[in-house]
Amino acid sequence: MATKIPVTIITGFLGSGKTTLIRNLIQNANGRRLAVIVNEFGEMGIDGELLKSCCSNEEDVLELNNGCLCCTVQEEFLPVMLQLMERKDTIDHIIIETSGLALPKPLLHAFNWPELKPQITVDAVVTVVDVVGQATGEICDRERVHAQRLADDSLDHETPIEELFEDQLSCADLVVMTKKDLIDENKYEEVRAIIAGKVRTDVKMVAAANGVLSAEILLGVNAAAENDLDSRHSHHEEDHANGLEHEHDEDIDSVVVDIHAPHTPETLVEALKELIGEHEIYRIKGFINVPGKPMRMVLQGVSKRFDHYFDRKWKDGETRKTSLVIIGNELHEKNLGTVINEKLSVVS
């Protein structure tokens, strides 16, 4: 019997550090031949670009930008997996990075399809948790939500974001607590205890800083998660049983904006922080064109926490511009590109 190719699913909420974790894994694969599937919520493939920049062969990174995998499993995921199976002799391990808004369990079901089950197995579902976002309440603001429920008796259910996060945790075979270096030990232990209460009892939890985690920890878990679906609780499946539909992408928008007004990384970040104070924004990421610099700058933002760094030179013939993806609640009608450019024009 032929050996099945192991697949690791990396899930976690927006900005939790999934791409950083995978970049480190690619760069420290210790000879493993990895293929990576990247699913992004939006039209502009930031994460795919970042992963390609650290791969020796860009063809090993496949991008799916037409919606969350949990909603497009049959249309998007199956054809890509079958494409990879055509060259499975050149692949040791497949990594799937889901969108930060994706539910992992519908994807797990797909591995039992007759076309896939004989060839691949889910080595592990790895759920990445941003411990800073949990500590500050930026991701699931428990105090705000509790106050809203006290004020309105009809709010007796969890928010879609809370349910999504719980589904991502309930599917986990391994939990990676990222950004541990950014909070103190007492706060970390408090967050760890909360997360431990949301995962299955046999799930291992490990900490990471800057996405650095050994491939020996991430790979080779041997969970065969596709054979253990019943133990993984899912709000999504409960909704379907009650005749409801999964509607996260109807409430949350992804918009791409180009920045034309003069700016530096610092003035851009300040303008974006103002914007976040005015709208419900979960995630901002993109590339900055810094005048006079040959390198492309990467911008990553979660809530009002931002990081920026140079990743590679601009390619010959590549359009040098500042472009951002902004993900949040009901953003399409807000003309965010115009708003940001006007803020920067006032500064300049």
N, C-alpha and C positions, 0 to 999 in steps of 0.2 A: 504493500500500500504506500502510495506517495506521501511524503511529509507535507503537512499543510503549512502554508505561509502564515506566520503570526502577524496580527494587526493590533496596534495600540491606538485607542481612541483617546485623544486629548480634548477634554471639555472643560468648561468653566465660564463664569460670567465675563462680560465685556471688560477688557483691561486687566484681567487677572494675571497675565504673564505667560499665556500659552505659547505665543510665537517666540518669545525670548527663551523659554524652556526648550523648544524644538530646535532653535538655532544652536544652542549649546550642545544638544544631542547630536546634530549633524556634524558639528565641528569636532566632536569627541566620540565618534561612532565605533572606534577601535576596529576598523576593517569591515564593519557590517555594511552591506549594500542596502541603503534605505531608499524607499520611494515615499513621497509625501503628498497627501491630498489636502488642500487648503480650502475651506469653505468660509466665505465672508458674507456678511450682511451688508450688501451695497454693491455699487457698480464699479468701484475703484479698488483694485486688488493691492492693498498696502502690504498685507502679511505675506502674500505670495511673492511679491517683489523682494521683501526682506529675506525670505528663505532662499530664493534663487541666488541672491548675492553671496551666499556662503556655501553654495553647492558647487561641486566640480562639474556637474552636468545639470543644466537647468531643466532638461527634459524629465528629470526625476521629481520635479515639483509640478503637480497638476492643480489647477485652480477651478473652483466652482463658485461663481458669483451670482447665481440666479435665484438666490433665496436660501433659507436655512435648510440643511440636509434633512431635518426631520419632516419638512414639508415637501421635499423634492426627491425623496429616496429613489423612487422607481424611475423618474425621468432623468435625473442627474447622476446619482451615485452608481447605480447598476452598470450603465454603459462604461463609466470610468474604471470600475473594478474589472470588468471583462476585458477592457483594453490592457490593464496591467497584467492580467492573467496570460495574455498572449506572449509576454516576456518574463514569465515568473522565474525562469531559470537564472535571471540576472538580478533577482530581488531576494534579500534575506529577511526583510521586515518592512511592513507598511505602516506609516504613521498617518493618522487622520486628525487634522485640527478642525474641530467644528466651529461654527459661528458661536459667539458668546451668547446668542439668543436661542441656540438649538437645544432641543430635548434629545438626550442620548438614547433613550430606550427604543424609539421607532427605528433608529439606525441599527441597534442590536438585532431587532427582528429580521432585518434584511440579510443578516449573515446566515439565516436558516433557509434562504431561498435555494431551490435545487441547483441553480446555476453557480452558486458560490460555496455552499456548505462543504462539498467534497474537497475544495481547494484551499480554503482559508479558515482560520480560527481567531477569535478575539482574545489575544494574550492578556489584555487588561483594558478597563476603562479608567483613565487617569483624570481625576477632577482637580483642577487648579483653583486654589482659593487665595484671593488677595487679602492678607491678614490686616493690612492697614485699612482697606475699605470696610472690612468687617468691624474693626476696632472703632472707627469713626462713625459708623452707620451710613456711610456713603452709598453702599450697595443696597442693603435692605434696612432702611431707617426704622428700627423697631419702635423707638419712642414716638416718632411722628405717626406711624401707622397705628400704634396703640391709642394715641390721642384722637385720631380720626374715628376709630371704632367707638370710643367713649362718647364722642359727639354725635355719632350717627348709628342708631341701633341696627340699621340695615346692613352695615359693613361687618358682617359676622364671618366673612371668609378672608383668606389670605389674598394679597395682591398677586397679579400675574407674575411679577418679578420674584416675589417670595416663592411661589410655587415652582417657577422655573429653576431657581437655585436649589430648592429641595430635591427636585427630580434629578438634577445633575449630581448631587451628593448621594442620593439613594442608589444610583447606578454605579458608584465608584468601587473599584477594586483597590485603588491606591489614591490617597489624597496628598497633593503637594501644596504645602502652605508657603506661598511665596512672599517675598519682601519682609522676611522676618527681621532683617537687619535694620528696618526702619521703625520698629516699635520696641519698647522695653520688654524685659522678660516677663514681668507680671501681667502686662496687657496681652502678651502673646499667649500665655498659659490660659488666660480668661477666654480668648477667642478659640483656642484649641479645644477647650472643654465644651464650648457651644457647638463647634463643628462635630466633635466626637459624638455628641448626642443626636446628630442627624444622619450618621452613617451606620452601616451594619457593623455588628460587633467584631467581625474578623478583619475589618479593613485597616490596613496599615496607613499611618499618617507620618509624613516626613516634611522637614522644613528645607527651604532653599532661599538663597539670596542671589540676585542677578541671574536667575535661571540656571544656576550651576547645580547639577545633580548627576550623579554617575549613571551611565547607560546601564550598568549592571543592576541598578535599582529600578529604573524605568522599564527595562525590557526583560523578558524572561519570567514574568509573573505566572504564566501558564494558568490563567483563570478559566479559559474556555467559557467566557461570559455569555456566549450565545446559547449555551446549554443550561443557564441558570437565570432565566428571565423572571420566574415567579417571585423570587426573593427581592426583586428590585421594584420598589413602590413607584407608581407614576400617577400624578394628578391628571396627566394627559389622557391616560387610558380610562380613568374614572369619568372624565368629561365625556369621552366617546360613549361610554356605557350609559350615561345619562342623556345622550342625544345632543351634547354640546360639541362645538368645534374648537380646535386650537387656534387662537386668534392673536398671538403675540405680535405678529408682523403687521396687523392692521392698526395697532396702537402706536407702534414704534417705527419711526422713519429713519432712513439713512439718506443724507444729502451730501453732494459733492460741491465744494465751492472753490473758486480760484481767487487768489488774492493779488490785486493789481496795485493797490496803494503802496507807497514806499514803506518798508518795514525792516526791522531787525528781528532776530528770534525773540529778544526780550520784549519789544513793543507788541509783537504778535501775541505772545503769551498773555500779556496784560489785557489786550483787547478780548482775548478768548475767555479770560477769567470773568470779565465784565459780562460777556455774553452768557456764560453759565449761570451767573446770578440772575439773569433775566428770563431764562428758559429752562425746561427740564431736559438737561443734556447728560447722557451717561458716558459718552466716549468721543474723543477727538483724536484723529491720527492722520498723518500725511507727510508730505515732503516740502522742505523750504529751500528756495533758491536764495542763497546768501551772496549778494553782489561781491565780486572780486575773489570768490572762493571757488576752486575747481571741484570741490566735493559737494555731493548732495547731502542735505541735512534731514534727518528723520525727526519728526515730532510725535510724541505720544502723550496723551492726556487722559486721566481718569478723574472725574469730578474736577477740583481745582489743583490737582497735582499734575505737574508737567515735567517731561524729560525730553531733552533733545541732544542729538549727537550726529556726527558725520559717519556715513556708512560706506560710501564708495564715490568714485569720480563720476561726474556726468558723462554719459556715453556720447561719442560723436554722432551728431544728428538728432540727439535727444532734446526735446523742448525743455529748456530750463524755466521752471515756473514754480510758484508756491501753490499747492493744491491740498485740500483737506477733506477728509470724510468726517462728518458730524452725525452721531447717532443719538437719538433722543425721542421724546414723546411729541408727536404732532408737529413736526418741524417744516414740512414741505411748503406751507403757506407763509413762512416767516421771513422769506427773502434774506437769509442769513449772510449770504455773500455780500449783498449790498450793505448790510448792517456792519459787518466786520471792516469792509473797506472804508466806510464812513468814519468809524472809530479811529482807524489808523490815519486817515487824512487829517483829522483834528489834531492828533499827536504830532504829525510831521509839520 
